[in-house]
């Protein structure tokens, strides 16, 4: 019998880590506590290997607990041991089964140590990236975090402006000209004192002659309406609101400056990791999406198939099958990286307009399957994930093809999509109106011979209607003759 040493480590953020070690039969070997230092972790390694045959590799199981998992992974992988990073949800489910009414650090560590015995097929060894891959991952995460922070500040600025000037002209994106006006003249009284000529000159300068007097009139109209509405009411302090808006504008500019620096470094790192820019060859994955998905997939060979990669990202639908019942159309699992999933769903909106095959998938979901826009986009995102894995695995650029596999130019692809796979506005309107009325389960299809009320073995699959069908199929009971 091959000897095994299974090490479960319950990571602590501000406290010591709790360690449980078991052998191949599930018997406890030792209990320890450690801190992320070489000396402490060496003691754990020696205690876990005590009594084992030479050459035994530890199987270390940890959860992705904040930044605490990285020192453990680096230490044990550098010594040739296997490290498994499992989701907290999986560990919590097993702990609930083993110790339903108790939870402690020791129980958590013991649960992790048992996972290789209970679910060996569900564990995949952790592969740490090389220097270029790690640098790209950090830059991608930094850019994503800064982008989200900038978005929050923009929302806050718009909310404050709507409060101080309810008839604000900020109906679209915040431009540099809008920020320049708000940073100095968010107080409507100051805006009116500035006057039309000086405000127009400011707008012309900041917009480089793209905007002028018309925009100034919009700002002045909003300012006059606010002063007329609020007057001198004590609940509306224009000075303080203007000061808060100016602070948000300065913070937004600082974030934008930092984002530009990280984006430049992200581009440099991406060229080292993916010199052929294979990820960007896919439709929808451009300046931001290409580096993000390259950082997530790493070495594509670590996933056995495209389906495994899609499941890893959480884009695969959940399974709901029992007996003869197989419910299709279940929500996706959302078990993977939020960043990767959001990137692919955003990319799907562009990809379906450039790739006839993906446009066909979107068309079938909307027209034949009765899906609404977001669900159809998620299905396209899943197909895009599978194609990304194939491209990165084969190390060959993506080629846009017609539905029959014939390569087409971008212009031909758009023409094919416009002629065959365009979803009409009437279908979109119908899907939006039916979105709230659906219960969330796949419709039941009554099969021939099971139309009686006492039928017990009715399947709930959703069959694909004929290709020529333009509207969702309806269940029709057979008439008796």
C-alpha positions in Angstrom: 0.0 0.0 0.0 1.3 3.4 -0.9 1.7 5.6 2.1 0.1 9.0 2.1 0.2 12.0 4.4 -2.8 14.3 4.2 -2.3 17.7 5.8 -5.3 20.0 6.5 -4.4 23.5 7.5 -7.0 25.9 8.8 -5.5 29.3 8.0 -5.6 32.2 10.5 -5.4 35.8 9.5 -4.1 37.3 12.7 -3.6 34.0 14.6 -1.6 30.8 14.3 -2.6 28.2 11.7 -4.2 25.0 13.0 -2.8 21.7 11.4 -4.2 18.2 11.3 -2.3 15.3 9.6 -3.9 12.0 8.6 -2.6 8.9 6.8 -4.0 7.0 3.8 -6.5 5.2 6.1 -7.8 8.4 7.6 -6.1 7.8 11.0 -4.8 10.9 12.7 -1.0 11.2 12.7 -0.5 14.5 14.6 -1.9 17.8 15.6 0.1 21.0 15.5 -0.1 24.8 15.2 2.2 26.9 13.1 2.9 30.4 11.8 4.1 31.4 8.3 7.8 31.1 8.9 10.4 28.7 7.6 11.2 27.3 11.0 7.6 26.7 12.0 6.6 25.2 8.7 9.7 22.9 8.7 8.5 21.5 12.0 5.1 20.8 10.5 6.7 19.0 7.5 8.9 16.9 9.7 6.0 15.9 12.0 3.8 15.0 9.1 6.5 12.8 7.5 7.5 11.1 10.7 7.2 7.3 10.2 6.5 7.6 6.5 8.7 5.9 3.8 11.3 8.1 2.2 10.0 10.1 -0.8 6.5 10.5 0.5 4.9 13.6 -0.7 2.6 15.6 1.5 -0.9 16.4 0.3 -1.6 19.8 1.8 -5.2 21.1 1.6 -6.0 24.8 2.3 -8.8 27.3 1.7 -8.2 30.6 -0.1 -8.3 32.6 3.2 -7.3 36.1 2.2 -3.5 36.4 1.6 -2.7 33.7 4.2 -2.7 30.9 1.7 0.2 32.1 -0.4 3.1 31.6 2.1 1.8 28.1 2.8 1.6 27.2 -0.9 5.0 28.6 -1.7 6.7 26.7 1.1 5.3 23.3 0.4 5.3 23.4 -3.4 9.0 24.5 -3.3 9.7 21.3 -1.4 7.9 19.1 -4.0 4.7 18.5 -2.1 1.2 18.8 -3.5 -1.0 21.7 -2.5 -4.7 21.8 -3.0 -6.7 25.0 -2.7 -10.4 24.2 -2.3 -13.4 26.5 -2.2 -14.7 27.5 1.2 -18.2 26.3 0.2 -16.9 22.7 -0.4 -15.1 22.6 2.9 -18.1 24.0 4.8 -20.4 21.4 3.3 -18.2 18.6 4.4 -17.7 20.1 7.8 -21.5 20.4 8.2 -21.7 16.7 7.4 -19.0 15.6 9.8 -19.8 17.9 12.7 -23.2 19.4 12.2 -23.5 21.2 15.5 -19.8 22.2 16.1 -17.3 24.4 14.5 -13.7 25.0 15.6 -10.3 25.6 14.0 -9.4 21.9 14.7 -12.6 20.6 13.1 -12.0 22.8 10.1 -8.4 21.5 9.7 -9.5 17.9 10.1 -12.2 18.4 7.5 -9.6 19.7 5.0 -7.4 16.7 5.7 -10.2 14.3 4.9 -11.1 15.9 1.5 -8.5 13.9 -0.5 -10.1 10.7 0.7 -13.7 11.8 0.2 -13.4 13.7 -3.0 -10.2 12.8 -4.8 -11.5 13.6 -8.3 -12.7 17.0 -7.2 -9.2 18.2 -6.2 -6.6 19.6 -8.6 -3.1 20.4 -7.5 -2.3 24.1 -7.2 0.1 25.4 -9.8 1.8 28.7 -8.9 2.6 31.0 -11.8 6.1 32.0 -12.9 7.4 35.5 -12.5 5.8 36.9 -15.7 2.4 35.2 -14.9 2.4 36.4 -11.3 3.2 40.0 -12.4 0.4 39.9 -15.0 -2.0 38.6 -12.4 -1.2 41.4 -9.9 -1.6 44.1 -12.6 -4.9 42.7 -13.8 -6.2 42.6 -10.3 -5.0 46.1 -9.6 -6.6 47.5 -12.7 -9.9 45.7 -11.9 -9.9 47.0 -8.4 -9.1 50.6 -9.5 -11.8 50.4 -12.2 -14.4 49.4 -9.7 -13.3 52.2 -7.3 -13.5 54.8 -10.1 -17.0 53.5 -11.0 -18.1 54.0 -7.4 -16.8 57.5 -7.3 -18.6 58.4 -10.5 -21.9 57.1 -9.1 -21.3 59.1 -6.0 -20.6 62.2 -8.0 -23.8 61.9 -10.0 -25.8 61.3 -6.9 -24.4 64.4 -5.2 -25.0 66.5 -8.4 -28.6 65.3 -8.6 -29.0 66.4 -5.0 -27.6 69.9 -5.5 -29.0 70.4 -9.0 -32.1 68.1 -9.5 -32.3 69.1 -13.2 -28.7 68.2 -13.9 -27.6 67.6 -17.5 -25.4 64.7 -16.4 -27.3 62.0 -18.2 -24.4 60.0 -19.7 -20.8 59.3 -18.8 -18.8 61.8 -16.8 -16.3 63.6 -19.1 -13.3 65.6 -18.3 -15.2 68.8 -19.0 -18.0 67.9 -16.5 -15.4 67.1 -13.9 -13.6 70.5 -14.5 -16.9 72.3 -14.0 -17.9 70.4 -10.9 -14.6 70.6 -9.2 -14.8 74.5 -9.2 -18.4 75.4 -9.6 -20.6 72.6 -8.1 -22.4 75.3 -6.1 -25.2 76.5 -8.4 -24.9 80.0 -7.0 -21.2 80.2 -8.0 -22.1 78.8 -11.4 -24.6 81.6 -12.0 -22.1 84.2 -10.8 -19.6 82.9 -13.3 -21.8 83.8 -16.2 -22.3 82.3 -19.6 -19.3 83.7 -21.3 -16.7 82.6 -18.8 -18.4 79.2 -18.4 -18.4 78.8 -22.1 -14.7 79.6 -22.3 -13.9 77.0 -19.6 -15.9 74.3 -21.4 -14.3 75.1 -24.7 -10.8 74.9 -23.2 -11.4 71.6 -21.3 -13.2 69.9 -24.2 -10.8 71.2 -26.8 -13.5 72.8 -28.8 -15.8 69.8 -28.8 -18.4 71.5 -26.6 -19.3 75.1 -26.1 -22.1 77.5 -25.5 -24.9 74.9 -25.7 -23.4 72.9 -22.9 -22.9 76.0 -20.8 -26.6 76.9 -21.2 -27.5 73.4 -19.9 -25.4 73.9 -16.8 -26.8 77.4 -16.2 -30.4 76.2 -16.7 -29.8 73.4 -14.1 -28.3 75.9 -11.7 -31.2 78.4 -12.0 -33.7 75.6 -11.5 -31.9 74.5 -8.3 -31.7 78.0 -6.8 -35.3 78.6 -7.6 -36.4 75.3 -6.0 -34.3 75.3 -2.9 -33.9 79.0 -2.2 -32.3 79.5 1.2 -33.7 76.4 2.8 -31.4 75.3 5.7 -31.6 71.6 4.7 -29.7 72.2 1.5 -26.2 73.5 2.2 -24.8 74.3 -1.2 -21.3 75.1 0.1 -20.8 71.7 1.8 -22.3 69.8 -1.0 -20.0 71.5 -3.5 -17.0 70.7 -1.2 -17.9 67.0 -1.1 -18.3 66.9 -4.9 -14.9 68.5 -5.4 -13.4 65.9 -3.1 -14.9 63.1 -5.1 -13.6 64.6 -8.3 -10.1 64.8 -7.0 -10.2 61.2 -5.7 -11.5 60.1 -9.1 -8.7 61.9 -10.9 -6.1 60.3 -8.6 -7.6 56.8 -9.2 -7.5 57.4 -13.0 -3.9 58.4 -12.8 -3.0 55.2 -10.9 -5.1 53.1 -13.2 -3.2 54.5 -16.2 0.1 53.4 -14.7 -1.1 49.9 -13.8 -2.7 49.5 -17.3 0.7 50.3 -18.9 2.5 47.8 -16.8 -0.3 45.3 -17.4 0.2 45.6 -21.2 4.0 45.1 -20.8 3.4 41.9 -18.7 0.8 40.6 -21.1 3.3 40.8 -24.0 5.7 38.5 -22.0 3.0 36.0 -21.1 1.2 35.9 -24.4 3.6 37.2 -27.0 1.3 36.1 -29.9 -1.7 37.8 -28.2 -3.7 34.7 -28.8 -6.3 35.6 -26.2 -7.0 38.9 -28.0 -7.6 37.0 -31.2 -11.0 36.0 -29.9 -13.9 38.4 -30.5 -14.8 40.6 -27.6 -11.5 40.1 -25.8 -9.6 43.3 -26.5 -7.3 45.5 -24.5 -8.7 44.6 -21.1 -10.2 41.2 -21.6 -7.2 39.6 -23.2 -4.8 40.1 -20.3 -7.5 39.3 -17.8 -8.3 35.9 -19.3 -4.7 35.1 -19.9 -4.0 35.7 -16.2 -6.9 33.5 -15.2 -6.3 30.5 -17.5 -2.5 30.4 -16.9 -1.3 27.1 -18.5 -4.3 25.8 -20.4 -3.0 22.2 -20.2 -3.9 22.1 -16.5 -7.5 21.7 -17.5 -8.3 18.4 -19.1 -10.9 19.8 -21.5 -12.7 23.0 -22.5 -15.7 21.8 -20.5 -13.6 21.6 -17.3 -12.4 25.2 -17.9 -15.9 26.5 -18.3 -17.0 24.7 -15.1 -13.9 26.2 -13.3 -15.1 29.7 -14.3 -18.6 28.9 -12.9 -20.3 29.3 -16.3 -21.6 25.8 -16.5 -25.3 25.3 -15.5 -26.2 23.5 -12.4 -27.5 19.9 -12.8 -31.0 19.0 -11.6 -31.8 15.4 -12.4 -33.7 12.7 -10.6 -35.2 9.6 -12.0 -36.7 10.4 -15.4 -36.7 14.1 -14.6 -34.0 16.2 -16.1 -34.5 19.9 -15.7 -32.7 22.0 -18.2 -32.1 25.7 -18.1 -30.7 25.8 -14.6 -28.7 28.8 -13.3 -25.0 28.7 -13.7 -22.9 27.7 -10.7 -20.9 31.0 -10.4 -18.2 28.9 -8.7 -15.2 30.5 -10.3 -13.4 33.9 -10.6 -15.8 36.8 -10.5 -13.4 38.8 -12.7 -13.1 36.1 -15.4 -16.9 35.5 -15.4 -17.7 39.2 -15.7 -15.0 39.7 -18.4 -16.4 36.9 -20.6 -20.1 38.0 -20.1 -19.1 41.5 -21.2 -17.1 40.1 -24.1 -20.1 38.0 -25.2 -22.0 41.1 -26.0 -19.4 42.1 -28.6 -18.6 38.6 -29.8 -22.1 37.7 -30.8 -22.0 40.7 -33.2 -18.7 39.6 -34.8 -18.9 35.8 -34.9 -21.7 34.1 -36.8 -21.4 30.9 -34.7 -21.8 32.8 -31.4 -24.5 34.9 -33.0 -26.4 31.7 -33.8 -26.1 30.5 -30.2 -27.4 33.8 -28.9 -30.3 33.7 -31.5 -31.3 30.2 -30.5 -31.4 31.1 -26.9 -33.5 34.2 -27.4 -35.8 33.0 -30.2 -36.1 29.3 -29.7 -35.3 28.7 -26.0 -37.2 31.7 -24.6 -34.2 33.1 -22.7 -33.9 36.7 -21.9 -30.8 38.8 -22.9 -28.6 38.1 -19.8 -29.2 34.4 -19.8 -28.4 34.2 -23.5 -25.3 36.2 -23.0 -24.1 33.9 -20.3 -24.6 30.9 -22.6 -22.5 32.7 -25.2 -19.9 33.5 -22.5 -19.6 29.8 -21.8 -19.0 29.0 -25.4 -16.4 31.8 -25.6 -14.6 30.2 -22.6 -14.4 26.9 -24.4 -13.0 28.5 -27.5 -10.5 30.4 -25.4 -9.2 27.2 -23.8 -8.9 25.6 -27.3 -7.0 28.6 -28.7 -4.6 28.7 -25.7 -4.1 24.9 -25.7 -3.4 24.7 -29.4 -1.4 27.9 -29.4 -3.1 29.0 -32.6 -5.0 32.3 -33.2 -8.8 32.2 -33.4 -10.4 32.3 -36.9 -14.0 33.6 -37.3 -16.0 31.1 -39.4 -19.6 30.8 -40.6 -21.9 28.3 -39.1 -20.7 25.7 -41.6 -17.1 26.2 -40.6 -16.1 28.3 -43.6 -13.7 31.1 -42.6 -15.1 34.6 -43.3 -13.9 38.1 -43.2 -15.2 40.5 -40.5 -17.3 42.3 -43.1 -18.8 39.0 -44.3 -19.4 37.8 -40.7 -21.4 41.0 -39.9 -23.4 40.5 -43.1 -24.2 36.9 -42.2 -25.3 37.9 -38.7 -27.5 40.7 -40.1 -29.2 38.4 -42.6 -29.7 35.3 -40.5 -29.0 35.7 -36.8 -30.4 39.1 -35.8 -32.9 39.0 -32.9 -35.8 41.3 -33.7 -36.9 44.1 -31.4 -40.3 42.4 -31.0 -38.7 39.3 -29.6 -36.6 41.4 -27.2 -39.6 43.2 -26.0 -41.5 40.0 -25.5 -38.6 38.5 -23.5 -38.4 41.6 -21.3 -42.1 41.5 -20.6 -42.1 37.8 -19.7 -39.0 38.0 -17.5 -40.8 38.6 -14.2 -43.6 36.2 -15.0 -41.3 33.1 -15.4 -40.9 31.0 -12.3 -37.3 30.1 -13.1 -37.8 26.4 -14.0 -37.7 24.9 -17.4 -41.1 24.4 -19.0 -42.5 20.9 -18.9 -42.9 19.0 -22.1 -45.8 16.5 -22.2 -44.8 13.5 -24.2 -47.1 11.4 -26.3 -48.9 8.9 -24.2 -48.4 10.9 -21.0 -51.1 13.5 -21.4 -53.3 11.9 -18.6 -53.5 13.8 -15.3 -52.2 10.8 -13.4 -49.0 10.3 -15.4 -46.1 9.9 -13.0 -43.0 9.7 -15.3 -43.2 12.9 -17.2 -39.9 14.3 -18.3 -39.1 17.9 -18.0 -36.5 18.3 -20.7 -36.7 21.3 -23.0 -36.3 19.9 -26.6 -34.8 22.0 -29.3 -37.5 23.2 -31.7 -36.9 23.0 -35.5 -34.3 25.4 -36.9 -37.0 27.3 -38.8 -39.0 28.1 -35.7 -39.1 31.8 -35.0 -41.1 31.7 -31.8 -40.9 29.5 -28.6 -42.7 26.2 -29.1 -45.8 25.6 -27.0 -47.0 22.3 -25.6 -50.0 21.0 -27.4 -52.0 18.0 -26.2 -52.8 15.5 -28.9 -56.4 15.4 -29.9 -58.4 12.2 -29.7 -59.8 10.9 -32.9 
